Amino acid sequence: MRMTIPVAKVLAALLADPEAPRYGLDLMKLTGLPSGTLYPVLHRLQAAGWLAAEWEEVDPVAAGRPARRYYRLTPEGVRAARAALAELRALAPDSPKPRGIAPTGAPAW
């Protein structure tokens, strides 16, 4: 997996609570990434086996919105994401370290 800043932001957001299913708009808010950047990253993570995705079972008419596609790191994805972000931090020892999730819910990258 090629580690880019958008990939690192998505992984950090997903790792903040690996058990929590996240949908696109939620991830856009957490990462600050536009949909045109976010969805290709999600697709690559899913193709690599790091991410599982499933559609919510909801009646769009009753819910008043379309069904959401929820994303969650796989167990392999959790291990790989933690290792990749640790390696990224090790490569840039003089740069500021991520501080986790900021009070607004956005990763502190």
NORCORZI-V958339 format. One record per backbone hydrogen bond with DSSP energy under -0.5 kcal/mol. CO is the residue of the C=O (numbers start at 0). NH is the residue of the N-H. E is the energy in kcal/mol with one decimal. If there is no record, write none. Layout:
# NORCORZI-V958339
[[CO	NH	E] [CO	NH	E]]
This chain:
# NORCORZI-V958339
[[0	2	-0.5] [1	3	-0.9] [3	7	-2.7] [4	8	-2.5] [5	9	-2.3] [6	10	-2.7] [7	11	-2.5] [8	12	-2.3] [9	13	-2.5] [10	14	-2.6] [11	15	-1.2] [13	16	-0.8] [14	17	-0.7] [16	19	-1.7] [21	70	-3.6] [22	26	-2.4] [23	27	-2.6] [24	28	-2.2] [25	29	-2.3] [26	30	-2.4] [27	31	-2.2] [29	106	-1.9] [33	36	-1.6] [33	37	-2.8] [34	38	-2.2] [36	40	-1.3] [37	41	-2.5] [38	42	-2.4] [39	43	-2.3] [40	44	-2.6] [41	45	-2.3] [42	46	-2.6] [43	47	-1.8] [44	49	-2.2] [44	50	-1.1] [45	48	-1.2] [49	73	-2.2] [51	71	-2.2] [53	69	-3.1] [55	57	-1.1] [57	59	-0.8] [58	62	-2.9] [59	63	-1.5] [59	64	-1.0] [67	55	-3.0] [67	69	-0.6] [68	23	-0.5] [69	53	-2.1] [70	21	-2.7] [71	51	-3.2] [73	77	-2.6] [74	78	-1.9] [75	79	-2.9] [76	80	-2.9] [77	81	-2.3] [78	82	-2.2] [79	83	-2.8] [80	84	-2.7] [81	85	-2.1] [82	86	-2.4] [83	87	-2.3] [84	88	-2.3] [85	89	-2.1] [86	90	-1.7] [87	91	-0.8] [88	91	-0.6] [89	92	-0.6] [91	94	-1.3] [99	101	-0.5] [99	107	-2.8] [101	104	-2.7] [105	101	-2.7] [106	108	-1.7] [107	98	-0.7]]
